[in-house]
Amino acid sequence: MARDNLGNSDKPNLMKNFTNFLLISLVLYSCTKDKGPAYTNPSSPPAPPTATPAPKTTVTIVIDGTLMDITSLSYERHGKGAGGGISITASNDLQKVTAVTAPFYQYNPPWSMMYPMEVSYFARSEIGSNWGLTYPRPVPRDDEMIYDGSDPLGQKVVTGNFSGTFIIGTSPTKEEKHIVVKGHFVLVF
């Protein structure tokens, strides 16, 4: 330990310097502690959920693998239970397809919905001529109309599918050929 000319040691100065350093450190630490968290930009409010577009009526029909150009569409629903029904008619200048389920005669969704159904396909050779009769169906018939939901007579949006097979070319000189009609529908009531 060093001593000055008067015989004093450096020890008290060293302790004094250490004490001052310790006090200054505590003061600085307490000042930074009292400031609270550092400033951050407030977060943006969450974006509102994207609005779901309102459902719209669509009917798509494929005839023998070719999409039918639908220029006229009508559909209706009547009744709320037994005795009710749904029908769809889609056409263009030369083709027309109808799909009907009526009447519902046992209606207890979702366990039992029973109804007769009929899909029909009409064609004509020129615009404005009579539609005539539907093409004949093979036996046994395979036309069907199936609903995705359990309450087609009460739902606001009714979706499902229909299909049917029809015969062309039944003369003795032609082989029997089939036309397959398949449809998908979203009906908004």
N, C-alpha and C positions, 0 to 999 in steps of 0.2 A: 504494500500500500504506500502510496506516495504521500509525503508530508511537505507542507509549505515551509517557508523560513520561520514562521512563528510556531511550528510544530503541530499545526492542524492537519487532520487527515481529509481525504476526498470522500470519505464514506458518507457524511451528512449531505453533501451536495448530490451525490449519486442517489440517495434515498429521496431527497427533495425532488430531483428531476423525475424519478420513477413515479412518485406520488402525483406530481403534476400531470405526467403523461397518462396515468390511470384515470385521474379525474376528467381530463379533457376527452378521453376515449369514452367514458361513461356518459358524459354530457352529449357527445355526438351521437352515440348509439340511441340514447333516449329521445333525442330530437328526430332521428329518422324513424323510430318506432311510432311516434305520435302522429306522423303524417298520414298514416293509413295506406291503403293500397294505391299503387300507381294509377294514374288516370288512363282509362281505356275508352275507346269509342263505344257508345251504347250499341247493343246489337239491334239489327233491323227487326221490325216485327215480322212474324212468319207470314209468308205469302198466303193469301187466301186459297183454298182448294180450287182446283180447276173445275168449272161448272161442267157437269155431264150434259152433253147435248140431249135435247128432248128426243124421245124416240119418234121415228116416222114410219109410216106404212111403206113396206116394200114387198113385192112379190117377184120372185125369180122362177122362170119356167124353162126347162130344157126338154126339147123334143128330139128324140133320137140323137142325143149328143150335141145338138145345136141350140144355143140360147135363143129363146123366142123374143122378138122385138115386141114389147107390150106398148100399145098406143092408147088403150082404153082399159081402165081398171075400175071395178065396183065390188063392194063387199058389204055385207050386212049381218047383224046379229039380232035375234029376237028371242025373247023369253029369258028367264033367269034360272030355270031348272028343268024339270021334266016337261017336255013339249017344246023347249027352246031349240034353236039351231043357228048355224053359221053357214054362209055361202060366199063364194069368191067367183068372180067372172073376170077373166083377162082375155083381151083380144087384140088383133091387128087387122089389116085389111083382108087377109086370107085365112087366118086361123083364130080359133076361139077355144078356150079351156075353161071348164067350170068344175068347181069342187064344192060339194055340199055335204053337211052333216045335219040331219034333221029327221025326225024329232029325237031329242034326248029322251029316252023312256025310262032309264034308271039313272039317277043323277045324285050321287053321294060322294063328292070329291074328298079325298083323293083315291078312295078305295074302289068305287065303281062308277064308271061313266059308260053307258051303253047307248049306241046310236047307230042307225044305218048310215052308210056313206056312199057317195057316188062321185066318181071323177069322169068327166066326159070330154071328148076331143072332137071338134068340128073343123072342117076345112071347106073352102069354096074356091072355084077356079077363077072367078072374076069379082072385082069389087062391086058391091051393091046387090049381088045375087043372094038368094035365100041360103041360110046356113044348112038347112036340111036336117037329117038325123045324125046323131053321134056315130062315130065309127063303131062297129061291133066289137065286143070284148070276147077274149077266149073263155072257155069254160074249163075249170072254175074261174070266176072273175078274181082279179088280184088288185082291183083298185082299193085304195085306202087313204084315209086322212087322219093323221096322228098329231095330237097337240102336245107341246112340251110341258105346259103347266097343268095343274090339277083342277083349274076352274075356268075353262075357256068362256063360259057364259057370264062370268063375273069379273074377270080381270080387265084392267085398262089396256094392257098390251098382251096380245095373244100371238104366240109363235108356234110353228109346227111345220110339218111336211105333208105332201100328198104325192101319190103316184098312181099310175094305171097303165095297162098294156092294151093296145087296140089292134085289130086285124085289118090288113089291106090285102087286096089281090086274092080273092077267093073264087075266081072263075076257074073252069076246068083247064084253061090254058096257062094259068099263072099259079105259082106256088103261094101258099099262105105266108105272108110276111107280117111282122109285128112292128108297131110303132110304140115306143116307150116314152111316156110323159112323166116328168118328175118336177115337182115344185117345192119351193120353200117360201114361207110367208111370215111377215111381221105385220100384224094388224093393230092399229091404234084406235081405240073406241073412246 
